[in-house]
Amino acid sequence: MTDGIGEVLAREDPTQFALALGDLVFARFEQVGFEGLTPAERVAHCVDWLERAHVEAHRGEFHQARP
């Protein structure tokens, strides 16, 4: 079960906060799509996506099609 925003905001560890916020916003994204997110949720979703892509790229898991 995804934490509510109160539980997410109460997290003191920055990494745990970021992961929990990303999970919370992604759950909303799956329900309502990007256009259904609030402006703040859109920002959090994009930042989370960029962070996950960055981690994947540095682990060698990010695959791009080559021309």
N, C-alpha and C positions, 0 to 999 in steps of 0.2 A: 504494500500500500504506500502511495506517495504521501509524504508529509504535507501538511497545510503550510501556508505562508508563514504563520506564526512560528511553527517548528523550524522552518528553514531559517528565518531571521534570527532565531535564538542560537544558532550554531556559532561557536566561537572560532573553530578551526577554519581558516580561509579555504582550504581545499575541500573540506566537507561541506561548507556553505555553497561553494560553486557547484559541486556535484549535485547537491540536493536541489538547488535552484534550477539547474539545467533539467533535472528529472521532472520537477514540478511543471515547468513551462512546456517540456516536450509532451507531457501527458495532455495538457490543454491543446497543444498543436495537433495532436492526433485526433482530438475530439472536434475541433472547430477549424482546423487549417490555419495557414499563416494569416490570411485576411481576417480571420475571426479573433486573432490575438489583439490585445491592447498595445498601444505604442511601446510601453515599458516591457511587455512580454516579448514583443518582436525584437527589441534590443537584446534582451537576455537570451533569446533563442539564437540570434545571430552570433553573439559572443560565444555561447556554448558550442555552436557548430564550428566556429573558427578554432576554438581551443581543442576540440576533439580532432579536427583535421590536422592541426599542428602536431599533436601527439602521435597520430597515425603516421604522418610523414616522417617523423623522427624515428619511429619504430620500423620504418620500411613497409608499412601496411597500406599506404596511400597509393592508389593506382590511378594513373591518368592514361587515357587513350593517346597513343602517339600517332601523328599523321603519317 
